[in-house]
Amino acid sequence: MSRFTEVTYNDKEETASIGSGLKWEQVYAELEEFNVTVVGGRVTDVGVSGFTLGGYFPKTNQFGLILDTVVAYELVKPDGQLVNVSGTENADLFFRLKGGYNNIGIVTKLTLKVFPQKHLVWGGTITVDDTQAAQFITETAKFSTEVTDPKAGAIFSHFLIKGSLVFAPELFYDGPIPPPGIFDGVLSIPDQVSSDIFYSVSIENANTPTFEAIVNETIFWSKELAQKGVFLVNYAAELFLPTIFEHATSPRAYPPIRKPPILPFNILLPVNR
C-alpha cells in the first residue's frame, strides 16, 4: 500500500482525497498549507486506513468519529473490480466499510471532510502525586459531568511507578486559550512536573465510583504485575460528550449500538523483557 500516498484537497467540496498508504502525520503536513485538517489519528505515526474504520480524535466531540467524516471510498473488490463507494453509489458497501473491518476488499483511497484549522491549539500534560488523589478524582468526575464545550478534551491517566501512585491528565482545547472554567479545577491541583502491552476497552459511565475503581485497579495490578516485569500500570479514561455518535449523516456498521455512548478506556502495561 506504500504507493497510495496522494493527498488532494478540494476547497469547493471541502474534502480531501487521501491515499490509504499514508500515515496521519503525512496527511496533516499536506493539508497544513491550506489551513484545514481532518479528523484523524492523535498518534501521528498510525496508518490512515485501519484507523478510519472507527477512530476518535480530540476533535471528535465537534465532528464525530473519523468514519463519520468519510464521504467516499475507492475500493478494489475481491473480484478485482475497482469501484467508487459513497452514500449514493454502492451504498451497501458504504455502510459496511464504516465499521465492517477488512473482509470487503482493499481500500485504496478515502475522501474525508476537512475542517478549518487556522488557529493554534492549547494543550499539555501535568503530573500529580498520590497526595492529591481525592482532588484528582473529584475534578475528573466534575470535568466529565459539567464541561460541555465540544472543543475541550482530556485523557485522565493513572500510573503506579515504584510503588507510588501518579496521575497524569492530558488536556486539550481546540483554540489558542481555553475559556475560563474549562480546566480550572484540574489545573488547581498542585503538580509535580509539567510538561508493551496495550489494550483499549469501553466504559459507559464516567463518574466518581468509576474513577475510584480505576484507582483501586491501578494500585492492585501494579503490585501483582511488578514481579512479572511490568514496571508501570497505566489506566487512561478518555472523555467525550454523550453526543459523539450523533454526527453521522448516514447509516453505518459501527457502532452497532448508539446508546448509551461508550467512552474509550486505555490500558498500558510496559514490560521489561
C-alpha positions as CSV (number, residue, x, y, z in Angstrom):
1,M,0.0,0.0,0.0
2,S,3.0,2.3,0.2
3,R,2.4,3.7,-3.3
4,F,-1.0,5.0,-2.4
5,T,0.2,8.3,-1.0
6,E,-1.6,11.1,-2.8
7,V,-3.4,13.9,-0.9
8,T,-5.7,16.0,-3.0
9,Y,-7.5,19.0,-1.4
10,N,-10.9,20.1,-2.9
11,D,-11.7,23.6,-1.5
12,K,-15.1,23.7,-3.2
13,E,-16.3,20.4,-1.8
14,E,-14.4,20.9,1.5
15,T,-12.9,17.4,1.2
16,A,-9.5,15.8,0.9
17,S,-8.9,12.6,-1.0
18,I,-6.2,10.6,0.8
19,G,-4.2,7.5,-0.3
20,S,-4.6,4.6,2.0
21,G,-0.8,4.1,2.3
22,L,-0.3,7.3,4.2
23,K,0.3,7.9,7.9
24,W,-1.6,10.7,9.6
25,E,1.5,12.9,10.1
26,Q,1.9,12.9,6.3
27,V,-1.8,13.9,5.8
28,Y,-1.6,16.7,8.3
29,A,1.6,18.1,6.7
30,E,0.0,18.1,3.2
31,L,-3.1,19.9,4.4
32,E,-1.4,22.5,6.7
33,E,-0.7,24.9,3.8
34,F,-4.5,25.1,3.2
35,N,-5.3,25.9,6.9
36,V,-7.5,22.8,7.1
37,T,-7.3,19.5,8.8
38,V,-9.2,16.2,9.1
39,V,-10.4,14.2,12.0
40,G,-7.5,11.7,12.0
41,G,-5.3,9.9,14.4
42,R,-4.0,11.5,17.6
43,V,-0.9,9.3,17.3
44,T,0.5,10.6,14.1
45,D,2.6,7.5,13.2
46,V,-0.6,5.5,12.8
47,G,-1.7,4.4,9.3
48,V,-4.8,6.0,7.7
49,S,-6.8,3.0,6.6
50,G,-7.4,0.9,9.7
51,F,-7.9,3.8,11.9
52,T,-10.7,5.1,9.7
53,L,-12.8,2.0,10.3
54,G,-13.8,3.8,13.6
55,G,-11.4,6.0,15.4
56,Y,-11.6,9.1,17.5
57,F,-9.6,12.3,17.9
58,P,-9.6,15.3,20.2
59,K,-12.0,16.9,17.7
60,T,-14.5,14.0,17.9
61,N,-16.8,16.0,20.2
62,Q,-17.1,18.6,17.4
63,F,-17.2,16.4,14.3
64,G,-17.8,12.8,15.3
65,L,-15.8,9.6,14.8
66,I,-13.4,9.5,11.9
67,L,-15.7,7.3,9.9
68,D,-18.5,9.9,10.3
69,T,-16.3,12.2,8.2
70,V,-15.7,9.8,5.3
71,V,-17.8,10.8,2.2
72,A,-16.4,8.3,-0.3
73,Y,-14.0,5.3,-0.7
74,E,-12.2,3.9,-3.7
75,L,-12.3,0.1,-3.3
76,V,-10.9,-2.9,-5.0
77,K,-13.4,-5.7,-4.6
78,P,-12.4,-9.4,-4.2
79,D,-13.0,-10.0,-7.9
80,G,-10.5,-7.2,-8.8
81,Q,-13.2,-4.7,-9.8
82,L,-12.3,-1.1,-8.9
83,V,-15.4,0.8,-7.7
84,N,-16.3,4.1,-6.1
85,V,-18.3,3.8,-2.8
86,S,-20.4,6.6,-1.3
87,G,-23.8,7.2,0.2
88,T,-25.3,7.3,-3.3
89,E,-23.1,4.8,-5.1
90,N,-22.7,1.3,-3.8
91,A,-24.4,2.4,-0.7
92,D,-24.5,-1.1,0.8
93,L,-20.7,-1.2,0.7
94,F,-20.6,2.3,2.1
95,F,-22.5,1.1,5.2
96,R,-20.2,-2.0,5.6
97,L,-17.0,-0.1,5.2
98,K,-17.9,2.1,8.1
99,G,-17.1,-0.4,10.8
100,G,-17.2,-3.6,8.8
101,Y,-13.5,-4.3,9.2
102,N,-11.3,-5.9,6.4
103,N,-13.4,-8.6,4.7
104,I,-14.9,-6.3,2.0
105,G,-12.0,-5.5,-0.3
106,I,-8.9,-3.2,-0.4
107,V,-9.5,0.5,0.1
108,T,-7.0,2.5,-2.0
109,K,-8.3,6.0,-1.4
110,L,-10.6,7.7,1.1
111,T,-12.3,11.1,0.7
112,L,-12.8,12.9,4.1
113,K,-14.5,16.1,5.1
114,V,-12.0,18.8,6.0
115,F,-12.4,21.4,8.8
116,P,-10.7,24.8,9.2
117,Q,-7.5,24.9,11.3
118,K,-6.3,28.5,11.1
119,H,-5.6,28.8,14.8
120,L,-3.2,27.3,17.4
121,V,-4.5,24.7,19.8
122,W,-3.9,24.6,23.6
123,G,-2.8,21.5,25.5
124,G,-0.3,19.7,27.7
125,T,0.2,17.3,30.5
126,I,0.6,17.7,34.2
127,T,1.8,15.1,36.7
128,V,0.2,14.8,40.1
129,D,1.3,12.6,43.0
130,D,-0.9,10.4,45.3
131,T,-1.3,13.1,48.0
132,Q,-3.7,14.8,45.6
133,A,-5.7,11.6,44.8
134,A,-9.0,12.8,46.3
135,Q,-8.9,16.1,44.5
136,F,-7.9,14.4,41.2
137,I,-10.9,12.0,41.4
138,T,-13.2,14.9,42.2
139,E,-12.0,17.1,39.4
140,T,-12.0,14.3,36.8
141,A,-15.6,13.4,37.6
142,K,-16.5,17.1,37.6
143,F,-15.0,17.6,34.2
144,S,-16.9,14.6,32.9
145,T,-20.3,15.8,34.1
146,E,-20.0,19.6,33.8
147,V,-17.8,20.5,30.9
148,T,-20.0,20.6,27.7
149,D,-17.7,22.6,25.4
150,P,-17.1,20.3,22.4
151,K,-13.7,21.9,21.8
152,A,-12.4,20.6,25.2
153,G,-10.9,17.2,25.6
154,A,-8.9,15.3,28.2
155,I,-7.4,11.9,28.9
156,F,-7.0,11.1,32.6
157,S,-4.2,8.6,33.2
158,H,-3.3,6.7,36.3
159,F,0.1,5.2,36.9
160,L,1.9,3.4,39.7
161,I,5.7,4.0,39.5
162,K,7.9,2.2,42.0
163,G,5.0,1.9,44.4
164,S,3.9,5.5,44.1
165,L,0.5,6.4,42.6
166,V,0.8,9.1,39.9
167,F,-1.9,10.9,37.9
168,A,-1.3,12.5,34.5
169,P,-4.1,14.4,32.9
170,E,-3.6,15.3,29.3
171,L,-5.6,18.4,28.4
172,F,-6.7,19.7,25.0
173,Y,-8.6,22.7,23.7
174,D,-9.2,23.5,20.1
175,G,-8.2,27.1,20.3
176,P,-5.2,29.2,21.5
177,I,-6.6,29.7,25.0
178,P,-9.4,27.7,26.8
179,P,-12.3,29.8,28.2
180,P,-12.3,30.3,32.0
181,G,-13.8,27.4,33.9
182,I,-13.0,24.6,31.5
183,F,-9.8,23.3,33.1
184,D,-9.6,25.5,36.2
185,G,-10.4,22.6,38.6
186,V,-7.8,20.3,37.1
187,L,-5.1,23.0,36.9
188,S,-5.7,24.0,40.5
189,I,-4.2,20.6,41.6
190,P,-0.6,21.1,42.7
191,D,1.5,19.3,40.1
192,Q,5.0,17.8,40.2
193,V,6.0,18.1,36.6
194,S,4.6,19.9,33.6
195,S,5.3,19.2,30.5
196,D,4.4,-3.2,25.6
197,I,1.2,-4.2,26.0
198,F,-1.7,-2.0,25.1
199,Y,-5.5,-2.7,25.4
200,S,-8.5,-0.5,24.7
201,V,-11.9,-1.3,26.1
202,S,-15.1,0.8,26.5
203,I,-16.9,2.1,29.6
204,E,-20.4,3.5,29.8
205,N,-20.1,5.7,32.9
206,A,-17.5,8.3,33.9
207,N,-18.4,9.2,37.5
208,T,-16.9,9.2,40.9
209,P,-17.4,5.4,41.6
210,T,-15.8,4.6,38.2
211,F,-12.7,6.7,39.0
212,E,-12.4,5.3,42.5
213,A,-12.5,1.8,41.0
214,I,-9.8,2.8,38.5
215,V,-7.5,4.0,41.3
216,N,-8.0,0.7,43.2
217,E,-7.3,-1.3,40.0
218,T,-4.1,0.7,39.4
219,I,-2.8,0.0,42.9
220,F,-3.8,-3.7,42.9
221,W,-2.4,-4.7,39.5
222,S,0.8,-2.7,39.7
223,K,1.7,-4.7,42.8
224,E,0.6,-8.0,41.2
225,L,2.4,-7.5,37.9
226,A,5.6,-5.9,39.2
227,Q,7.2,-9.3,39.8
228,K,6.4,-10.2,36.2
229,G,8.4,-7.4,34.7
230,V,5.6,-4.8,34.4
231,F,7.2,-1.6,35.6
232,L,4.2,0.7,35.0
233,V,0.4,0.3,35.0
234,N,-1.5,3.0,33.1
235,Y,-5.3,3.2,33.0
236,A,-6.5,6.2,30.9
237,A,-10.1,7.2,30.6
238,E,-10.7,9.4,27.5
239,L,-13.8,11.5,28.0
240,F,-16.2,12.6,25.3
241,L,-19.6,14.2,25.2
242,P,-22.6,11.8,25.0
243,T,-23.5,13.3,21.6
244,I,-20.4,11.9,19.8
245,F,-22.5,9.3,17.9
246,E,-25.0,11.9,16.7
247,H,-22.7,13.4,13.9
248,A,-23.4,10.6,11.5
249,T,-25.5,11.6,8.5
250,S,-26.0,8.1,7.0
251,P,-26.4,4.6,8.3
252,R,-23.2,2.8,9.3
253,A,-22.0,-0.5,10.7
254,Y,-20.1,0.9,13.6
255,P,-21.0,1.3,16.4
256,P,-23.8,-1.3,16.4
257,I,-25.4,0.4,19.4
258,R,-25.6,4.2,19.6
259,K,-27.0,4.5,23.2
260,P,-25.6,4.6,25.8
261,P,-22.5,6.3,24.4
262,I,-19.3,4.4,25.1
263,L,-16.0,6.0,26.3
264,P,-12.6,4.8,25.3
265,F,-10.6,3.3,28.2
266,N,-7.0,2.5,27.5
267,I,-4.7,0.2,29.5
268,L,-0.9,0.4,29.0
269,L,1.5,-2.2,30.6
270,P,5.1,-1.5,29.6
271,V,7.2,-4.7,30.3
272,N,10.9,-5.2,30.9
273,R,11.9,-8.3,28.8
